[in-house]
Amino acid sequence: MSVEIDEVTSFLAKNEPFSHLPEEELNALSSQLSMIYLRRGDIPIKLGQENANLHIIRTGAIDVLGEDGMLLDRRESGLTFGYSTLQGEPHSAYEMVAVEDSLVFTLAQEDFSELSRRNPDIGRFFSAQSRQIRAAARELSESTSTDVLRTPLRELIRADILTAPAATTIREAAMLMTDRGVSSLLVVTPGSDSAKHLAGIVTDRDLRTRVLAAERDPAESVGEIMTPQPLTVSADAPAMEALLHMAERGIHHLPVVKEGSLQGIVTQSDITRLLYNDPVYLAADLSRRANAAELSEAFSEATLLAGRFVERGSTPAEASSLVTLAADAVARRLCTLAEEELGPPPVEYAFVAVGSQGRREMALASDQDNALVLADDYDANAHGEYFARFSTFVCQGLAAAGQALCPGDMMAMNAEWRMTRSQWIDTFRKWIRDPQPEALLNAQIFFDFRVLYGSEELALEVHTAAVEMGKGATRLHAHLASLAARREPPLTLFRGLVVERDGDYAHTLDIKKGGTAGIVQMARLFALASGSTVVDTRQRLSEAAGNAVSRRGAQELLDAFDYLRSLSFEHQARQLREGHKPDYHIDPKSLGRMDREHLRDAFRAIKSMQNALATKYPVRSI
């Protein structure tokens, strides 16, 4: 059907993404369009049908339905549909139904492809639309490929490493290290292909603690004192990965391998030099603070630095890792300082992080959530005062460093969260068997359980036992599903964003309460139901894909999680820069149109999975 070019051009110029096209492109596009008339109830694109046209709604409304007939979206004047088949799978994954009499422009795929070639922004816009949040999250990630902490380790490693066989004496090893002026020696065994294969590592610290302090005979072999099968990292891994490994394990050397063959070694000083002019340098140096006073505001400094890192384009995972690394480093240093002040602990213990820190998913607004696991030979009368003082020292030290006290008092300095291994296991058993509201709240936080300092074995025994008990607890699963489904995204039936009407956060929406928190809860449920001990949300969703949830559903949640965290970090970084306390309340009007669309898509993906949970689990009121 012929249309008036000027009228069509004027219409296109008012709507995304065509409004950014130059005038000559708009005129050319207008001449390529055809028009179709749809009556109410017509189905221009059926589910599974091939489609080779972009549709632009001039007047009327079109509903987008999923495989189960669920309403996913309502497209109105100025919006488009049918684009997903133009850039990927030709068969539509959705059904389009006219809910009003509608006039729709159509653009043939050949013309669409040529338009996108000449104007890459058009292709990017529809790519983001068709793949929803995935494209947005990927673009955020790919736009910062030159970031300093993404430098591959192969560009940093020292290839001229000092190696020796296990039969080398301790004296000979010390002399070799002195002559070469290095702080480590790699113990190797020759491979059949003449390549060197790593057997162990000996460092300056080993010579001090395992030889001199232990009065070992220097004539013994280094094979007797080496750390066997040390942690290694791939030559293709980014510097960030090595930095996190070192900080988490308190080590300073990481051998680098490729396909099992030793390539070299990277040290903490190598990465420090890489970071020297970078504002995240202090975050990697927190564990060196000499006393509690030097740790004052250390976490606040690190979050400010991470905020700057975000503004330079860090991905959510990297920014979250940086904040968590800082919190972990401060906590470990405070535990060490507490032992120095109070003396050796009377029994074994584990200081554990729970909640977002336990998942390594802290944001710039995260507070404390931690606990103590004590050995079963703990005696409250004999040992209670030591651990009360210990945990108060650590928690108050964290608060002084800038990591706020938990408003719900879920911290080790609360005696309720200092229990023996057996008491913790019994407590989890009670939560699982009788999932009352308070028990559910606790279970949600404490199933995200990670040791920061002390006995890893104690913490692992508790967490493993809790997961094993929770795997078959279908009643608990149903209650957790109900809680996850209650985290309603702030979205109206027809994709409107719901904001708070009054109070301190008027005209904003809570991107955590209505977004990421629901995803975290669903991922935790999937992991618990499968008996997985992983705590990271992204890893939980990846493991659940194709098992507890469809691959497509898991991917949509992953993409939504990444995108919502990106918005959160950008918002919080801006607040920190402006001197405000960071929060999760975002004014949708502060976002561009595409970001608002991506935000709606993220919330819609969450809502879709919540609806699926209601079908899979006997969701009930509590």
C-alpha positions as CSV (number, residue, x, y, z in Angstrom):
1,M,0.0,0.0,0.0
2,S,1.4,3.4,-1.0
3,V,1.8,5.9,1.9
4,E,2.7,9.6,2.1
5,I,6.5,9.8,2.5
6,D,6.5,13.1,4.5
7,E,3.9,11.8,7.0
8,V,5.8,8.5,7.5
9,T,9.1,10.3,7.8
10,S,7.7,12.6,10.5
11,F,6.3,9.6,12.4
12,L,9.6,7.7,12.3
13,A,11.6,10.7,13.4
14,K,9.7,10.8,16.7
15,N,10.4,7.1,17.6
16,E,13.4,5.1,18.6
17,P,15.7,4.0,17.1
18,F,14.8,5.8,13.9
19,S,14.8,9.3,15.5
20,H,18.7,9.2,15.4
21,L,18.8,8.6,11.6
22,P,19.9,11.5,9.3
23,E,17.2,13.0,7.2
24,E,18.3,11.3,4.0
25,E,18.1,7.9,5.7
26,L,14.7,8.6,7.0
27,N,13.4,9.5,3.6
28,A,14.9,6.4,2.1
29,L,13.5,4.2,4.8
30,S,10.0,5.7,4.4
31,S,9.9,4.8,0.7
32,Q,10.7,1.2,1.5
33,L,7.9,0.7,3.9
34,S,4.6,-1.1,3.2
35,M,1.5,-0.9,5.3
36,I,-0.8,-3.6,6.5
37,Y,-4.1,-3.4,8.3
38,L,-4.8,-5.8,11.2
39,R,-8.2,-6.3,12.7
40,R,-8.5,-7.1,16.4
41,G,-7.7,-10.8,16.9
42,D,-5.5,-11.1,13.8
43,I,-2.2,-12.9,14.3
44,P,0.4,-11.4,12.1
45,I,3.1,-13.7,13.4
46,K,2.4,-17.2,14.8
47,L,4.5,-19.0,17.3
48,G,7.2,-21.0,15.4
49,Q,6.3,-19.2,12.1
50,E,9.0,-17.8,9.9
51,N,9.1,-14.0,9.7
52,A,11.1,-11.9,7.3
53,N,9.8,-8.4,8.2
54,L,10.3,-5.7,10.8
55,H,6.9,-4.4,11.9
56,I,6.4,-0.8,13.1
57,I,3.1,0.0,14.8
58,R,1.6,3.2,13.5
59,T,-1.7,2.9,15.4
60,G,-3.3,0.2,17.6
61,A,-1.7,-2.4,19.9
62,I,-0.1,-5.8,19.6
63,D,0.3,-8.3,22.4
64,V,3.4,-10.5,22.5
65,L,2.6,-14.0,23.9
66,G,5.0,-16.7,25.1
67,E,5.0,-20.4,24.5
68,D,2.4,-21.0,27.2
69,G,0.2,-18.2,26.0
70,M,1.3,-15.9,28.8
71,L,1.2,-12.2,28.1
72,L,4.8,-11.0,27.9
73,D,4.4,-7.5,26.5
74,R,2.0,-5.1,24.9
75,R,3.4,-3.0,22.0
76,E,1.7,0.2,21.1
77,S,2.2,3.1,18.6
78,G,5.8,3.8,17.8
79,L,7.1,0.4,19.0
80,T,8.1,-2.6,16.9
81,F,7.8,-6.3,16.8
82,G,9.1,-9.2,14.7
83,Y,12.8,-8.1,14.9
84,S,14.1,-11.2,16.7
85,T,13.8,-13.3,13.6
86,L,15.8,-10.8,11.5
87,Q,19.1,-11.3,13.4
88,G,19.0,-14.9,14.5
89,E,16.6,-17.9,14.4
90,P,14.1,-17.3,11.6
91,H,11.3,-19.0,13.5
92,S,9.5,-16.8,16.0
93,A,9.7,-17.7,19.6
94,Y,6.6,-15.6,20.3
95,E,3.1,-15.1,19.0
96,M,1.9,-11.7,18.1
97,V,-1.9,-10.9,18.4
98,A,-3.6,-7.6,17.5
99,V,-5.7,-6.5,20.5
100,E,-6.9,-3.4,18.7
101,D,-7.5,-2.6,15.0
102,S,-4.0,-1.6,14.0
103,L,-2.1,0.0,11.1
104,V,1.4,-1.5,10.9
105,F,4.4,-0.6,8.7
106,T,6.5,-3.5,7.4
107,L,10.2,-3.4,6.3
108,A,11.6,-6.4,4.4
109,Q,14.5,-8.2,5.9
110,E,16.8,-7.3,3.0
111,D,16.1,-3.6,3.4
112,F,16.4,-4.0,7.2
113,S,19.9,-5.6,6.9
114,E,21.1,-2.9,4.5
115,L,19.8,-0.2,6.9
116,S,21.6,-1.8,9.8
117,R,24.8,-2.1,7.8
118,R,24.8,1.6,7.0
119,N,23.7,2.5,10.5
120,P,25.2,0.1,13.1
121,D,23.3,1.8,15.9
122,I,20.1,0.4,14.4
123,G,21.4,-3.1,14.5
124,R,22.6,-2.7,18.0
125,F,19.3,-1.4,19.1
126,F,17.3,-4.3,17.8
127,S,19.9,-6.8,18.9
128,A,19.5,-5.5,22.4
129,Q,15.7,-5.7,22.0
130,S,15.6,-9.2,20.6
131,R,18.1,-10.7,23.0
132,Q,16.6,-8.5,25.8
133,I,19.0,-8.1,28.6
134,R,21.8,-10.3,27.3
135,A,22.9,-7.8,24.7
136,A,23.0,-5.0,27.2
137,A,24.9,-7.0,29.7
138,R,27.4,-8.2,27.1
139,E,27.9,-4.7,25.7
140,L,28.7,-3.4,29.2
141,S,31.2,-6.2,29.6
142,E,32.8,-5.9,26.1
143,S,33.1,-2.1,26.2
144,T,36.0,-2.3,28.7
145,S,38.3,-4.9,27.2
146,T,41.3,-2.6,27.8
147,D,40.8,-2.5,31.6
148,V,44.1,-2.9,33.5
149,L,42.9,-5.9,35.6
150,R,42.0,-7.8,32.5
151,T,45.6,-7.9,31.4
152,P,46.3,-11.6,30.6
153,L,48.9,-13.1,32.9
154,R,51.0,-14.2,30.0
155,E,51.9,-10.5,29.7
156,L,53.1,-10.4,33.3
157,I,54.7,-13.7,34.1
158,R,58.4,-14.1,34.7
159,A,59.6,-16.7,32.3
160,D,63.1,-16.9,33.7
161,I,61.9,-18.7,36.8
162,L,64.2,-20.6,39.2
163,T,63.5,-24.3,39.1
164,A,65.1,-27.4,40.8
165,P,64.3,-31.1,41.3
166,A,62.8,-32.3,44.5
167,A,66.1,-33.9,45.5
168,T,67.8,-30.5,45.8
169,T,68.9,-29.8,49.4
170,I,67.4,-27.0,51.3
171,R,70.9,-25.4,51.6
172,E,71.3,-25.6,47.8
173,A,67.9,-24.1,47.2
174,A,68.6,-21.2,49.6
175,M,71.8,-20.5,47.8
176,L,70.2,-20.6,44.4
177,M,67.5,-18.2,45.5
178,T,70.0,-15.8,47.0
179,D,72.2,-15.9,43.9
180,R,69.2,-15.1,41.6
181,G,67.7,-12.6,44.0
182,V,64.3,-14.3,43.9
183,S,61.8,-15.2,46.7
184,S,60.6,-18.5,45.3
185,L,61.8,-21.7,43.8
186,L,59.6,-24.0,41.8
187,V,60.1,-27.7,42.3
188,V,59.7,-29.6,39.0
189,T,59.8,-33.0,37.4
190,P,60.8,-33.4,33.8
191,G,58.0,-34.5,31.5
192,S,58.2,-37.0,28.7
193,D,58.0,-34.2,26.2
194,S,61.0,-32.4,27.9
195,A,58.5,-29.8,29.3
196,K,58.8,-29.0,33.0
197,H,55.9,-30.1,35.2
198,L,55.2,-28.5,38.5
199,A,55.6,-30.6,41.7
200,G,55.7,-27.9,44.4
201,I,56.9,-24.5,45.4
202,V,59.3,-23.2,48.1
203,T,59.3,-19.5,49.2
204,D,61.3,-17.3,51.5
205,R,58.5,-17.7,54.0
206,D,58.9,-21.5,53.9
207,L,62.6,-21.2,54.6
208,R,61.8,-19.1,57.7
209,T,58.8,-21.0,59.1
210,R,59.5,-24.6,58.0
211,V,63.3,-24.7,58.2
212,L,64.7,-22.1,60.6
213,A,61.8,-21.9,63.0
214,A,61.4,-25.7,62.9
215,E,65.2,-26.3,63.2
216,R,65.2,-28.5,60.1
217,D,68.4,-29.9,58.7
218,P,69.5,-27.9,55.7
219,A,70.8,-31.1,54.2
220,E,67.2,-32.4,53.8
221,S,65.7,-32.1,50.3
222,V,63.3,-29.3,49.3
223,G,60.8,-32.0,48.6
224,E,60.4,-32.3,52.3
225,I,59.4,-28.7,52.9
226,M,57.8,-27.6,49.7
227,T,54.1,-26.9,49.3
228,P,53.1,-29.8,47.0
229,Q,50.7,-29.3,44.1
230,P,50.3,-25.6,44.7
231,L,47.5,-23.5,43.3
232,T,48.2,-22.6,39.7
233,V,46.6,-20.2,37.2
234,S,46.2,-20.3,33.4
235,A,48.4,-18.0,31.3
236,D,45.2,-16.7,29.7
237,A,43.6,-15.8,33.0
238,P,43.3,-12.0,33.7
239,A,45.3,-10.3,36.4
240,M,42.1,-9.9,38.4
241,E,41.8,-13.6,38.9
242,A,45.4,-14.0,40.2
243,L,44.8,-11.0,42.5
244,L,41.7,-12.6,44.0
245,H,43.4,-15.9,44.5
246,M,46.3,-14.3,46.3
247,A,44.2,-12.2,48.5
248,E,41.8,-15.0,49.4
249,R,44.5,-17.5,50.3
250,G,47.1,-15.1,51.7
251,I,49.8,-16.1,49.3
252,H,52.2,-14.0,47.2
253,H,53.3,-16.4,44.3
254,L,51.2,-18.1,41.7
255,P,52.8,-20.5,39.2
256,V,51.4,-20.1,35.7
257,V,50.7,-23.1,33.5
258,K,49.4,-23.8,30.0
259,E,48.0,-27.2,29.1
260,G,49.7,-28.7,32.2
261,S,53.1,-27.3,31.3
262,L,54.8,-24.8,33.5
263,Q,55.1,-21.4,31.9
264,G,56.4,-19.1,34.6
265,I,55.3,-17.4,37.8
266,V,53.5,-14.2,38.8
267,T,53.9,-12.5,42.1
268,Q,51.8,-10.1,44.1
269,S,54.4,-7.4,43.4
270,D,54.0,-8.0,39.7
271,I,50.3,-7.2,39.9
272,T,51.0,-4.4,42.4
273,R,53.2,-2.7,39.8
274,L,50.4,-3.1,37.2
275,L,48.0,-1.4,39.6
276,Y,50.4,1.2,41.0
277,N,48.8,4.1,39.2
278,D,45.3,2.6,39.4
279,P,42.9,3.7,42.1
280,V,42.2,0.1,43.2
281,Y,45.7,-0.3,44.4
282,L,44.8,0.2,48.0
283,A,42.2,-2.6,47.8
284,A,44.9,-5.1,47.1
285,D,47.0,-3.8,50.0
286,L,44.5,-3.9,52.9
287,S,46.0,-7.0,54.4
288,R,49.2,-5.2,55.1
289,R,47.8,-2.6,57.6
290,A,49.7,-2.9,60.8
291,N,47.0,-2.4,63.4
292,A,43.3,-1.7,63.9
293,A,43.8,2.1,63.7
294,E,45.4,1.8,60.3
295,L,42.3,-0.1,59.1
296,S,40.0,2.7,60.1
297,E,37.9,3.7,57.0
298,A,39.9,1.2,54.9
299,F,36.7,-0.5,53.6
300,S,35.2,2.9,52.8
301,E,38.3,3.9,50.9
302,A,38.1,0.6,49.0
303,T,34.4,1.2,48.0
304,L,35.3,4.6,46.8
305,L,38.1,3.2,44.7
306,A,35.8,0.4,43.4
307,G,33.3,3.1,42.5
308,R,35.8,4.9,40.4
309,F,36.6,1.5,38.8
310,V,33.0,1.1,37.9
311,E,32.9,4.5,36.3
312,R,35.8,3.4,34.2
313,G,33.7,0.5,32.9
314,S,34.2,-2.4,35.2
315,T,31.7,-5.3,34.9
316,P,29.4,-6.0,37.8
317,A,31.3,-9.2,38.6
318,E,34.6,-7.4,38.7
319,A,33.3,-4.5,40.8
320,S,31.6,-7.0,43.2
321,S,34.8,-9.0,43.5
322,L,36.8,-5.9,44.4
323,V,34.4,-4.9,47.1
324,T,34.3,-8.4,48.5
325,L,38.0,-8.7,48.3
326,A,38.4,-5.6,50.4
327,A,35.9,-6.8,53.0
328,D,37.5,-10.2,53.2
329,A,41.0,-8.7,53.5
330,V,39.9,-6.3,56.3
331,A,38.1,-9.2,58.2
332,R,41.1,-11.5,57.9
333,R,43.5,-8.8,59.1
334,L,41.2,-8.0,62.1
335,C,41.0,-11.7,63.0
336,T,44.8,-11.8,63.0
337,L,45.1,-8.6,65.1
338,A,42.4,-10.0,67.5
339,E,44.5,-13.1,68.1
340,E,47.6,-11.0,68.7
341,E,45.8,-8.9,71.3
342,L,43.8,-11.7,73.0
343,G,46.3,-14.5,72.6
344,P,45.9,-17.9,70.8
345,P,42.3,-19.1,70.6
346,P,41.4,-21.8,73.2
347,V,39.7,-24.0,70.6
348,E,39.5,-24.1,66.8
349,Y,37.0,-21.8,65.2
350,A,36.0,-20.5,61.8
351,F,35.0,-16.9,61.1
352,V,32.5,-17.1,58.2
353,A,30.8,-14.6,55.9
354,V,27.2,-15.1,55.0
355,G,24.7,-13.3,52.8
356,S,26.1,-11.2,49.9
357,Q,29.7,-11.4,51.2
358,G,29.4,-15.2,51.5
359,R,28.3,-15.2,47.8
360,R,31.1,-12.8,46.9
361,E,28.4,-10.5,45.6
362,M,28.8,-7.4,47.7
363,A,27.8,-4.0,46.3
364,L,28.9,-0.5,47.3
365,A,26.1,-0.4,49.9
366,S,26.6,-3.8,51.6
367,D,26.8,-4.2,55.3
368,Q,28.1,-7.0,57.6
369,D,26.7,-10.5,57.8
370,N,29.0,-12.9,59.6
371,A,29.2,-15.7,62.2
372,L,31.5,-18.0,64.2
373,V,31.7,-21.7,64.1
374,L,33.4,-23.2,67.1
375,A,34.8,-26.6,67.6
376,D,32.7,-29.1,69.6
377,D,35.1,-29.0,72.5
378,Y,34.2,-25.4,73.1
379,D,33.1,-24.7,76.7
380,A,31.0,-21.5,77.2
381,N,32.2,-21.0,80.8
382,A,35.8,-21.4,80.0
383,H,36.0,-20.0,76.4
384,G,32.9,-17.7,76.1
385,E,34.6,-14.5,77.1
386,Y,37.5,-15.0,74.6
387,F,35.2,-15.4,71.6
388,A,32.9,-12.6,72.8
389,R,35.8,-10.2,72.9
390,F,37.2,-11.6,69.7
391,S,34.0,-11.2,67.7
392,T,33.4,-7.7,69.1
393,F,36.9,-6.7,68.1
394,V,36.4,-7.9,64.6
395,C,32.8,-6.6,64.0
396,Q,33.5,-3.2,65.5
397,G,36.7,-3.1,63.6
398,L,34.8,-3.7,60.4
399,A,32.4,-1.0,61.3
400,A,35.3,1.4,61.9
401,A,36.7,0.4,58.6
402,G,33.4,1.4,56.9
403,Q,31.5,-1.9,56.6
404,A,28.3,-1.0,58.5
405,L,26.9,-3.1,61.3
406,C,24.1,-5.4,60.2
407,P,20.8,-3.7,61.2
408,G,19.4,-7.2,61.8
409,D,22.3,-8.0,64.2
410,M,23.3,-11.0,62.1
411,M,27.0,-10.8,63.2
412,A,29.4,-12.9,65.2
413,M,29.4,-10.4,68.1
414,N,25.8,-11.4,68.7
415,A,26.1,-14.6,70.9
416,E,23.2,-16.1,68.9
417,W,25.5,-16.5,65.9
418,R,28.4,-18.0,67.8
419,M,27.8,-21.8,67.9
420,T,29.7,-25.0,67.9
421,R,29.8,-27.2,64.8
422,S,27.1,-29.5,66.2
423,Q,24.9,-26.6,67.3
424,W,25.1,-25.1,63.9
425,I,24.1,-28.4,62.2
426,D,21.2,-28.8,64.7
427,T,20.1,-25.2,64.0
428,F,20.0,-25.8,60.3
429,R,18.0,-29.0,60.9
430,K,15.4,-27.0,62.9
431,W,15.2,-24.4,60.2
432,I,14.7,-27.0,57.5
433,R,12.2,-29.2,59.4
434,D,10.1,-26.3,60.7
435,P,10.4,-23.4,58.2
436,Q,8.7,-20.7,60.1
437,P,9.1,-17.1,58.9
438,E,12.0,-16.3,61.1
439,A,13.7,-19.6,60.3
440,L,13.2,-18.9,56.6
441,L,14.8,-15.5,56.9
442,N,17.8,-17.0,58.7
443,A,18.1,-19.9,56.3
444,Q,18.2,-17.6,53.3
445,I,21.2,-15.7,54.7
446,F,23.1,-18.6,56.3
447,F,22.9,-21.0,53.4
448,D,25.3,-18.6,51.7
449,F,28.2,-19.7,53.9
450,R,31.9,-19.1,53.3
451,V,34.9,-19.3,55.6
452,L,37.1,-16.2,55.8
453,Y,39.5,-17.1,58.6
454,G,40.3,-20.1,60.8
455,S,39.4,-23.7,60.3
456,E,38.1,-24.4,56.8
457,E,37.2,-27.9,57.9
458,L,34.7,-26.7,60.6
459,A,32.9,-24.4,58.2
460,L,32.8,-27.0,55.4
461,E,31.3,-29.6,57.7
462,V,28.5,-27.3,58.7
463,H,27.7,-26.0,55.2
464,T,27.9,-29.5,53.6
465,A,25.6,-31.0,56.3
466,A,23.1,-28.1,55.8
467,V,23.0,-28.6,52.1
468,E,22.6,-32.4,52.4
469,M,19.7,-31.9,54.8
470,G,18.1,-29.3,52.6
471,K,18.3,-31.2,49.4
472,G,15.2,-33.4,50.1
473,A,13.3,-30.9,52.2
474,T,10.4,-30.3,49.8
475,R,8.4,-28.3,52.4
476,L,11.3,-25.9,52.8
477,H,11.6,-25.7,49.0
478,A,8.0,-24.7,48.7
479,H,8.3,-22.0,51.3
480,L,11.5,-20.6,49.7
481,A,9.6,-20.7,46.3
482,S,6.8,-18.7,47.9
483,L,9.2,-16.1,49.3
484,A,11.0,-15.8,45.9
485,A,7.6,-15.3,44.2
486,R,6.7,-12.6,46.7
487,R,9.6,-10.5,45.5
488,E,7.3,-8.8,43.0
489,P,9.2,-6.7,40.4
490,P,8.0,-3.1,40.2
491,L,6.2,-3.7,36.9
492,T,2.6,-3.1,35.9
493,L,0.6,-5.5,33.7
494,F,1.5,-3.5,30.6
495,R,5.2,-2.9,31.4
496,G,4.8,0.3,33.4
497,L,7.4,0.8,36.1
498,V,6.0,1.2,39.6
499,V,7.7,3.8,41.8
500,E,7.2,4.7,45.4
501,R,4.7,7.5,45.8
502,D,6.0,9.3,48.9
503,G,8.6,9.2,51.6
504,D,12.4,9.5,51.3
505,Y,12.4,7.4,48.1
506,A,9.4,9.0,46.3
507,H,9.5,8.5,42.5
508,T,12.1,5.7,42.7
509,L,12.0,2.0,42.6
510,D,14.2,-0.4,44.7
511,I,16.3,-2.4,42.2
512,K,17.4,-4.8,44.8
513,K,14.1,-5.6,46.5
514,G,12.2,-6.0,43.3
515,G,15.0,-7.3,41.2
516,T,18.3,-8.9,42.2
517,A,17.0,-10.2,45.5
518,G,14.4,-12.3,43.8
519,I,17.0,-13.8,41.4
520,V,19.4,-14.5,44.3
521,Q,16.5,-16.3,46.1
522,M,15.6,-18.4,43.1
523,A,19.2,-19.4,42.5
524,R,19.6,-20.4,46.1
525,L,16.5,-22.5,45.8
526,F,17.7,-24.2,42.7
527,A,21.1,-25.0,44.3
528,L,19.5,-26.3,47.5
529,A,17.0,-28.5,45.6
530,S,19.9,-30.1,43.7
531,G,22.2,-30.5,46.6
532,S,24.8,-28.1,45.2
533,T,27.3,-26.5,47.7
534,V,28.2,-23.5,45.5
535,V,27.1,-20.1,46.8
536,D,27.7,-17.8,43.9
537,T,24.5,-16.8,42.2
538,R,25.8,-16.9,38.6
539,Q,27.3,-20.3,39.2
540,R,24.1,-21.5,40.9
541,L,22.1,-20.5,37.8
542,S,24.6,-22.0,35.4
543,E,24.4,-25.3,37.3
544,A,20.6,-25.2,37.3
545,A,20.3,-24.6,33.6
546,G,18.7,-27.6,31.9
547,N,18.0,-29.2,35.3
548,A,16.0,-27.2,37.9
549,V,15.2,-24.6,35.2
550,S,15.2,-24.4,31.4
551,R,18.4,-23.3,29.8
552,R,16.6,-20.3,28.4
553,G,15.1,-19.4,31.7
554,A,18.4,-19.6,33.5
555,Q,20.1,-17.5,30.8
556,E,17.4,-14.8,31.1
557,L,17.9,-14.7,34.8
558,L,21.7,-14.5,34.4
559,D,21.3,-11.6,31.9
560,A,18.8,-9.8,34.1
561,F,21.1,-10.3,37.2
562,D,24.1,-8.9,35.3
563,Y,22.1,-5.9,33.9
564,L,20.4,-5.0,37.2
565,R,23.8,-5.2,39.1
566,S,25.3,-2.9,36.4
567,L,22.6,-0.3,37.0
568,S,23.1,-0.7,40.8
569,F,26.8,-0.2,40.7
570,E,26.6,2.8,38.3
571,H,24.0,4.4,40.6
572,Q,25.9,3.7,43.8
573,A,29.3,4.9,42.3
574,R,27.6,8.1,41.3
575,Q,26.2,8.6,44.8
576,L,29.6,8.0,46.4
577,R,31.2,10.5,44.0
578,E,28.6,13.0,45.0
579,G,29.1,12.3,48.7
580,H,25.8,10.5,49.3
581,K,25.2,7.2,51.1
582,P,24.7,4.5,48.4
583,D,21.4,2.8,48.1
584,Y,19.4,0.7,45.6
585,H,16.7,3.3,44.8
586,I,16.8,4.4,41.2
587,D,14.6,7.1,39.6
588,P,13.5,5.6,36.2
589,K,13.3,9.1,34.7
590,S,17.1,9.4,35.2
591,L,17.6,6.6,32.7
592,G,17.5,6.8,28.9
593,R,14.7,5.2,27.0
594,M,16.7,2.1,26.1
595,D,17.8,1.6,29.7
596,R,14.2,1.8,30.8
597,E,13.3,-0.8,28.2
598,H,16.1,-3.1,29.4
599,L,14.9,-2.5,33.0
600,R,11.4,-3.6,32.0
601,D,12.8,-6.6,30.2
602,A,14.8,-7.6,33.3
603,F,11.8,-7.3,35.6
604,R,9.7,-9.2,33.1
605,A,12.2,-12.1,33.0
606,I,12.1,-12.3,36.8
607,K,8.3,-12.2,36.8
608,S,8.1,-15.0,34.2
609,M,10.3,-17.2,36.3
610,Q,8.3,-16.4,39.4
611,N,5.2,-17.6,37.6
612,A,7.0,-20.8,36.6
613,L,7.9,-21.4,40.3
614,A,4.2,-21.1,41.2
615,T,3.5,-24.0,38.9
616,K,6.5,-26.2,39.9
617,Y,6.2,-25.8,43.6
618,P,3.1,-25.8,45.8
619,V,3.6,-22.1,46.6
620,R,1.6,-21.2,49.7
621,S,1.0,-18.4,52.1
622,I,3.1,-18.4,55.3
